[in-house]
Amino acid sequence: MLISVIIPTKNRAKDLLEAVASIIVQDRLPDELILVDQSDSDASRSAIDEMVRKAGEPLSLIYVYDPRISGLVDAKRVGVANAKGDVVCFLEDDVVLEPSYIGQMENAFAGNPTMMGCCGVMTNLPKLPSNYVLFFHLFHRGIFHDPRVGVHGHLIGRGDKLIPSRYLSGGTSAFRKNVFEQVSFDLANAFFMLEDIDFSMRAVVVFGDCFYINPGARLAHYMSPVNRAVLGNKYRRKLREFLVFYKKHGNGANQLAALIWLLTGLGAEAMLTSLRVRNPDPLVGYIRGLLDGVRWTVCRAEGVGRP
């Protein structure tokens, strides 16, 4: 089984070097490391070339540098287009893998021929407060229900048994390569926060319930501050994406009710956050995101174009 690792990256040279350092000491090296670099410069390239050279076979490096690549989803598309592996693993550029991560992924696919994809777990995320998890699940209903919330901090120490999941976390996910022959990336609707849910939902339609969380594949996610949206913009992006997601996937009165209920919860959250931080930006971002989402024209032909 050939394994390709794809890391999209932008202006996080220090984080990227730490991520690559954890890859080259894996118990089972991947066969390919594909870096899709959208940074202002490729200053980290020579250091990574040297690191991979010292790691030796079977690891080979494919370094794609192109600042014109438009965002995370496009970077993933470019990575898959360059991948030769039977299994494609996506990683964020600010993670550090445990030494057994790639081996655990290989074992999961080899031992479960019908499994089409799985995702690892993050070991350094604190358990979410129970009231937050309750609030989240109370307002995220219907197509917005996401059972992954609260999972990462609660799985550690509970064994390595695969757990069925309709959604895979994008920055720790792995798929059989042939998934991408039938499910394309949505470049048109500018998903970022919901890109993994959108892709997973469409993959489940094609392949059925054959996706899992793999608790044995563990990594630490250090949440680099570089390229992180400020609080107001985060709410704006979140609201736009939820509305676009509904326009793309929602149908019927029940899903409309789920959207209205979600918007109510997010509005309350934005208002409370603005009061807590004594800054109107979260609430302003919520309103702007609503307007962005209402005005957005959804493109249903994945893979090409922009609305």
GIHU-V325996 format. One record per residue. RES is the residue in one small letter. SS is DSSP state (a for helix, b for strand, c for the rest). OMEGA is omega in whole degrees, -180 to 180 (999 if undefined). D_LAST is the distance of its C-alpha to the last C-alpha in Angstrom with 1 decimal. Layout:
((RES | SS | OMEGA | D_LAST) (RES | SS | OMEGA | D_LAST))
This chain:
((m | c | 176 | 38.8) (l | c | -178 | 36.7) (i | b | 176 | 34.5) (s | b | 174 | 31.6) (v | b | -179 | 30.6) (i | b | 176 | 27.2) (i | b | 169 | 26.7) (p | b | -177 | 23.6) (t | b | 177 | 24.9) (k | c | 173 | 24.3) (n | c | 177 | 27.2) (r | c | -173 | 29.4) (a | a | -178 | 32.2) (k | a | 180 | 35.0) (d | a | -178 | 33.1) (l | a | 179 | 32.1) (l | a | 179 | 35.8) (e | a | 178 | 37.0) (a | a | -180 | 34.5) (v | a | 179 | 35.7) (a | a | 179 | 39.3) (s | a | 179 | 39.0) (i | a | -174 | 37.6) (i | c | 176 | 40.4) (v | c | 178 | 43.1) (q | c | 175 | 41.8) (d | c | 176 | 44.6) (r | c | 180 | 42.5) (l | c | 169 | 40.5) (p | c | 179 | 37.1) (d | c | 180 | 37.2) (e | b | 168 | 34.2) (l | b | -178 | 32.6) (i | b | 178 | 29.1) (l | b | 178 | 27.9) (v | b | -168 | 24.4) (d | b | 178 | 25.0) (q | c | -173 | 22.4) (s | c | 177 | 25.2) (d | c | 175 | 26.3) (s | c | 178 | 29.2) (d | c | -174 | 30.6) (a | c | -177 | 33.8) (s | c | -173 | 34.3) (r | a | -175 | 34.2) (s | a | 179 | 37.9) (a | a | 180 | 39.0) (i | a | 175 | 36.8) (d | a | -178 | 38.1) (e | a | 179 | 41.6) (m | a | -178 | 41.1) (v | a | 179 | 39.8) (r | a | -180 | 42.6) (k | a | 179 | 45.1) (a | a | 177 | 43.7) (g | c | -179 | 44.6) (e | c | 7 | 43.8) (p | c | -172 | 42.0) (l | c | 173 | 39.2) (s | b | -177 | 37.3) (l | b | 169 | 34.6) (i | b | -176 | 31.4) (y | b | 180 | 30.0) (v | b | 178 | 26.6) (y | b | 180 | 26.1) (d | c | 179 | 22.9) (p | c | -179 | 21.5) (r | c | 177 | 18.4) (i | c | -169 | 17.3) (s | c | 170 | 14.2) (g | a | -174 | 15.4) (l | a | -175 | 17.3) (v | a | 178 | 15.4) (d | a | 178 | 15.2) (a | a | 176 | 18.9) (k | a | 179 | 19.9) (r | a | 179 | 18.4) (v | a | 179 | 20.5) (g | a | 180 | 23.4) (v | a | 179 | 23.5) (a | a | 180 | 23.4) (n | a | -173 | 26.5) (a | c | 177 | 28.3) (k | c | -175 | 31.4) (g | c | 171 | 32.5) (d | c | 177 | 33.0) (v | b | 180 | 31.6) (v | b | 179 | 28.8) (c | b | 175 | 29.2) (f | b | 176 | 26.5) (l | b | 170 | 28.0) (e | c | -175 | 26.9) (d | c | 179 | 28.6) (d | c | 178 | 30.8) (v | b | 172 | 32.6) (v | b | -176 | 36.2) (l | b | 165 | 37.2) (e | c | -172 | 40.5) (p | c | -177 | 42.5) (s | c | -171 | 42.1) (y | a | -177 | 38.3) (i | a | 178 | 37.6) (g | a | 178 | 40.8) (q | a | 176 | 39.8) (m | a | 179 | 36.5) (e | a | -179 | 38.4) (n | a | -179 | 41.0) (a | a | 180 | 38.5) (f | a | -179 | 36.8) (a | a | -177 | 40.2) (g | a | -178 | 41.9) (n | c | -174 | 39.2) (p | c | -179 | 38.2) (t | c | 179 | 36.0) (m | c | -179 | 34.0) (m | c | 180 | 30.5) (g | b | 175 | 29.5) (c | b | 175 | 30.9) (c | b | 178 | 30.5) (g | b | -180 | 33.2) (v | b | -180 | 34.3) (m | b | -173 | 34.5) (t | c | -172 | 38.2) (n | c | 177 | 38.0) (l | c | 179 | 35.9) (p | c | 175 | 38.2) (k | c | 179 | 38.5) (l | c | 177 | 36.3) (p | c | -176 | 38.5) (s | a | 180 | 39.2) (n | a | 176 | 38.1) (y | a | 179 | 34.6) (v | a | 178 | 34.3) (l | a | 179 | 35.6) (f | a | -179 | 33.2) (f | a | -177 | 30.2) (h | a | 177 | 31.3) (l | a | -174 | 32.3) (f | a | 178 | 28.8) (h | c | -176 | 26.6) (r | c | 177 | 27.3) (g | a | -179 | 25.9) (i | a | 180 | 22.7) (f | a | 180 | 22.8) (h | c | -178 | 26.3) (d | c | -176 | 26.7) (p | c | -179 | 30.3) (r | c | -175 | 29.9) (v | c | -177 | 30.4) (g | c | -175 | 34.0) (v | a | -168 | 34.5) (h | a | -179 | 34.8) (g | a | -174 | 37.7) (h | a | -176 | 39.5) (l | a | -175 | 39.6) (i | c | 179 | 41.7) (g | c | -178 | 45.2) (r | c | 177 | 44.5) (g | c | -175 | 44.8) (d | c | -178 | 42.5) (k | c | 179 | 41.9) (l | c | -178 | 38.4) (i | b | 180 | 36.6) (p | b | 179 | 34.2) (s | c | 179 | 30.7) (r | c | -180 | 27.5) (y | c | 176 | 25.5) (l | c | 178 | 26.1) (s | c | -170 | 25.7) (g | a | -175 | 23.4) (g | a | 176 | 25.7) (t | a | -171 | 28.8) (s | b | 176 | 27.5) (a | b | -179 | 28.8) (f | b | 166 | 28.0) (r | b | -174 | 29.8) (k | c | -176 | 28.1) (n | c | 173 | 27.7) (v | a | -175 | 25.3) (f | a | 174 | 22.6) (e | a | -178 | 23.6) (q | a | 179 | 22.5) (v | c | -177 | 19.8) (s | c | 176 | 16.9) (f | c | 178 | 15.0) (d | c | 178 | 11.5) (l | c | -169 | 9.8) (a | c | -169 | 6.1) (n | c | 171 | 6.9) (a | c | 174 | 9.2) (f | c | 173 | 12.3) (f | c | 180 | 15.6) (m | c | -176 | 18.3) (l | c | -176 | 17.3) (e | a | -179 | 16.3) (d | a | 178 | 19.8) (i | a | 178 | 20.0) (d | a | -179 | 16.9) (f | a | -179 | 18.3) (s | a | -178 | 21.8) (m | a | 180 | 21.0) (r | a | 178 | 19.6) (a | a | 179 | 22.6) (v | a | 178 | 25.0) (v | a | -177 | 23.9) (v | a | -169 | 24.8) (f | a | -178 | 27.8) (g | c | -176 | 29.2) (d | c | -180 | 30.8) (c | c | 179 | 31.8) (f | b | -169 | 30.3) (y | b | 164 | 32.6) (i | b | -177 | 33.3) (n | b | -176 | 35.9) (p | b | 179 | 38.2) (g | b | 180 | 40.2) (a | b | -170 | 37.4) (r | b | 176 | 37.6) (l | b | 173 | 36.1) (a | b | 179 | 36.0) (h | b | -171 | 32.8) (y | c | 170 | 33.6) (m | c | 180 | 30.4) (s | c | 178 | 30.4) (p | c | -179 | 29.7) (v | c | 178 | 27.9) (n | c | 177 | 24.1) (r | c | 179 | 24.5) (a | c | 173 | 22.7) (v | c | -168 | 25.2) (l | a | -179 | 25.8) (g | a | 180 | 23.9) (n | a | 177 | 20.7) (k | a | 177 | 21.3) (y | a | 179 | 21.4) (r | a | 180 | 18.3) (r | a | -178 | 16.3) (k | a | -178 | 18.2) (l | a | 179 | 17.5) (r | a | -177 | 13.7) (e | a | 179 | 13.7) (f | a | 179 | 16.3) (l | a | 178 | 14.5) (v | a | 178 | 11.3) (f | a | 178 | 13.9) (y | a | -180 | 15.8) (k | a | -177 | 13.0) (k | a | -171 | 12.6) (h | a | -174 | 16.4) (g | c | 173 | 18.4) (n | c | 176 | 20.5) (g | a | -176 | 23.8) (a | a | -178 | 25.8) (n | a | -180 | 26.7) (q | a | 175 | 23.3) (l | a | 177 | 22.5) (a | a | 178 | 25.9) (a | a | 178 | 25.0) (l | a | -179 | 21.9) (i | a | 179 | 24.0) (w | a | 178 | 26.8) (l | a | -180 | 24.6) (l | a | 177 | 23.3) (t | a | 180 | 27.0) (g | a | -180 | 28.0) (l | a | 176 | 25.5) (g | a | 177 | 26.4) (a | a | 179 | 30.0) (e | a | 180 | 29.4) (a | a | 180 | 27.6) (m | a | 180 | 30.5) (l | a | 179 | 33.2) (t | a | 178 | 31.7) (s | a | 178 | 31.6) (l | a | -177 | 35.3) (r | a | -178 | 36.3) (v | a | -180 | 35.0) (r | c | -178 | 35.9) (n | c | -177 | 32.5) (p | c | -172 | 30.0) (d | a | 179 | 27.0) (p | a | -180 | 26.2) (l | a | 176 | 26.3) (v | a | 177 | 24.3) (g | a | 177 | 21.6) (y | a | -178 | 21.6) (i | a | 180 | 21.2) (r | a | 178 | 18.4) (g | a | 175 | 16.6) (l | a | -179 | 17.1) (l | a | 178 | 15.7) (d | a | -177 | 12.5) (g | a | 179 | 12.2) (v | a | -177 | 13.2) (r | a | -173 | 10.7) (w | c | 175 | 7.6) (t | c | -175 | 5.9) (v | c | 173 | 6.5) (c | c | -175 | 5.9) (r | c | 178 | 9.6) (a | c | -177 | 10.3) (e | c | 171 | 11.2) (g | c | -177 | 12.1) (v | c | 167 | 9.9) (g | c | 173 | 6.8) (r | c | 179 | 3.8) (p | c | 999 | 0.0))
